[in-house]
Amino acid sequence: MGWIWSLIVGAIIGAIAGSITKKGESMGWIANIIAGLIGSAVGQALFGSWGPSLAGMALIPSILGAVILVAVVSFFIGKK
């Protein structure tokens, strides 16, 4: 049951990152979940695990990591 909570928090983190980078409209909910989960891992690896936490994810570093991930992926996908 904990994995469902992780997916929900990952989707929220991905949606926040999409709205910050203005790429949220083009991302679907699966992409939001993936961006949130991978962004969380990237953010916590780069910035540590500080601040409020939900489902084992430190929210502020996770959002920062997801913003970086969405920006980098958008840069490479947008080069077509």
Secondary structure, 3 states (H helix, E strand, C coil): CHHHHHHHHHHHHHHHHHHHHCCCCCCCHHHHHHHHHHHHHHHHHHHCCCCCEECCEEHHHHHHHHHHHHHHHHHHHCCC
